[in-house]
Amino acid sequence: MDGILRTNTSNSHFKGLVALLDADLAKRDGKDNAFYAQFNGIDQLKHCIVYFKDKKAVGCGAIKPFNNQSMEIKRMYVVPSMRGNGIASILLAELEKWTKELGYECCVLETGLRQPEAIALYTKNNYKITANYPPYIGVDNSVCFKKYLL
């Protein structure tokens, strides 16, 4: 199977990709990783996706309710060997589609200054930088984004 699978946190492919993401973030964030890690658990995620290419899981993402109008995008990751092929934008589009299907009107997310690829991805996909939302208020490394879905 190639393409996107909608799933949940019980999916072994999703768990494996999240483990790779967590290892990458631990390197990038260094001493700040413990702060961020507390907000990146997957036990509360019910809407997860995995992208398959040549029958291999190569990317993932998830959404969770943020407030009555917004879903928060979480756990976006594409394996390094597959980056640059548009997979992250495909994942993002699917999460936005699912957000609309669930009756929400916008997506929010947080990423870090140490993740310039993520900042470029969200900017390219029409996300706008917004004020940091809790729990990222006052966190210098955090960059928060918002996008209204039409």
C-alpha positions as CSV (number, residue, x, y, z in Angstrom):
1,M,0.0,0.0,0.0
2,D,1.2,3.5,-0.9
3,G,-0.3,6.7,0.2
4,I,-2.0,7.9,3.4
5,L,-3.4,5.8,6.2
6,R,-5.7,7.4,8.7
7,T,-5.1,5.6,12.1
8,N,-4.5,6.2,15.8
9,T,-1.7,5.9,18.2
10,S,-2.0,2.1,18.4
11,N,-0.5,1.9,14.9
12,S,3.1,0.4,15.1
13,H,4.2,2.4,12.0
14,F,3.1,5.7,13.7
15,K,4.9,4.8,16.9
16,G,8.1,3.9,15.1
17,L,8.1,7.2,13.2
18,V,7.4,9.2,16.4
19,A,10.4,7.5,18.0
20,L,12.6,8.7,15.2
21,L,11.1,12.2,15.5
22,D,11.7,12.2,19.2
23,A,15.4,11.2,18.7
24,D,15.8,14.0,16.2
25,L,14.2,16.6,18.5
26,A,16.4,15.4,21.4
27,K,19.5,16.2,19.3
28,R,18.2,19.5,18.0
29,D,16.8,20.8,21.3
30,G,19.5,19.6,23.6
31,K,18.9,20.8,27.2
32,D,15.5,22.2,26.2
33,N,14.2,18.8,25.1
34,A,12.6,17.8,28.4
35,F,10.5,21.0,28.4
36,Y,9.1,20.2,24.9
37,A,8.8,16.4,25.4
38,Q,6.2,16.9,28.1
39,F,3.8,18.3,25.4
40,N,4.6,15.6,22.8
41,G,3.1,12.5,24.3
42,I,0.9,10.5,21.9
43,D,-1.5,9.0,24.4
44,Q,-4.1,11.7,23.8
45,L,-4.0,11.6,20.0
46,K,-6.9,10.0,18.2
47,H,-6.4,11.3,14.7
48,C,-3.1,10.2,13.3
49,I,-1.8,9.6,9.7
50,V,1.0,7.6,8.2
51,Y,2.4,8.0,4.7
52,F,3.6,4.9,2.9
53,K,6.0,4.9,-0.1
54,D,7.0,1.6,-1.7
55,K,5.2,-0.1,1.2
56,K,7.4,1.6,3.8
57,A,6.2,4.1,6.4
58,V,8.1,7.3,5.7
59,G,6.0,10.1,7.3
60,C,3.5,10.8,9.9
61,G,1.4,13.5,11.6
62,A,-1.5,14.0,13.9
63,I,-4.2,16.5,15.0
64,K,-5.8,17.0,18.4
65,P,-8.5,19.4,19.5
66,F,-7.0,22.7,20.7
67,N,-10.2,24.7,21.3
68,N,-13.7,24.8,19.8
69,Q,-12.6,26.1,16.4
70,S,-9.0,24.8,16.1
71,M,-7.1,21.6,15.8
72,E,-3.4,21.5,16.8
73,I,-1.0,19.8,14.4
74,K,1.3,17.4,16.2
75,R,4.1,14.9,15.5
76,M,4.9,15.8,11.9
77,Y,7.8,13.8,10.6
78,V,9.3,12.6,7.3
79,V,12.3,10.2,7.3
80,P,15.4,12.1,6.2
81,S,15.9,10.0,3.0
82,M,12.5,11.0,1.7
83,R,12.6,14.7,2.4
84,G,12.3,17.1,-0.5
85,N,9.7,15.0,-2.2
86,G,6.6,16.9,-1.0
87,I,5.5,14.3,1.5
88,A,5.3,16.8,4.4
89,S,3.0,19.0,2.4
90,I,0.8,16.0,1.5
91,L,0.6,15.1,5.2
92,L,-0.3,18.6,6.1
93,A,-3.0,18.8,3.5
94,E,-4.5,15.5,4.8
95,L,-4.5,16.8,8.4
96,E,-6.2,20.0,7.2
97,K,-8.8,18.0,5.3
98,W,-9.5,15.9,8.4
99,T,-9.7,19.0,10.5
100,K,-12.4,20.4,8.3
101,E,-14.3,17.0,8.2
102,L,-14.4,17.2,12.0
103,G,-16.0,20.6,11.9
104,Y,-13.0,22.8,12.9
105,E,-12.1,25.9,11.0
106,C,-8.4,26.4,11.6
107,C,-5.1,24.6,12.5
108,V,-2.5,25.8,15.0
109,L,0.9,24.4,15.7
110,E,4.2,25.0,17.4
111,T,7.6,24.4,16.1
112,G,11.1,25.6,17.0
113,L,13.7,27.9,15.7
114,R,16.1,24.9,15.5
115,Q,13.7,23.3,12.9
116,P,14.1,25.7,9.9
117,E,12.8,23.0,7.6
118,A,9.5,23.0,9.5
119,I,9.2,26.7,9.5
120,A,9.8,26.7,5.7
121,L,7.2,24.0,5.3
122,Y,4.5,25.8,7.2
123,T,5.2,29.2,5.6
124,K,5.1,27.5,2.1
125,N,1.7,26.1,3.0
126,N,0.2,29.5,4.0
127,Y,0.5,29.2,7.8
128,K,1.0,32.6,9.5
129,I,3.2,33.2,12.5
130,T,1.0,34.0,15.5
131,A,1.5,34.9,19.1
132,N,2.8,31.9,21.1
133,Y,0.0,30.1,22.8
134,P,0.1,28.2,26.1
135,P,2.3,26.5,27.1
136,Y,4.8,28.2,24.7
137,I,4.2,31.8,25.9
138,G,7.5,33.4,26.7
139,V,9.5,30.5,25.2
140,D,12.1,32.1,22.9
141,N,12.8,29.0,20.8
142,S,9.1,28.4,20.0
143,V,7.4,29.7,16.9
144,C,3.6,29.3,16.7
145,F,1.6,29.2,13.5
146,K,-2.1,29.4,12.6
147,K,-4.0,28.8,9.4
148,Y,-7.7,29.3,8.7
149,L,-9.1,26.6,6.4
150,L,-11.4,27.7,3.6
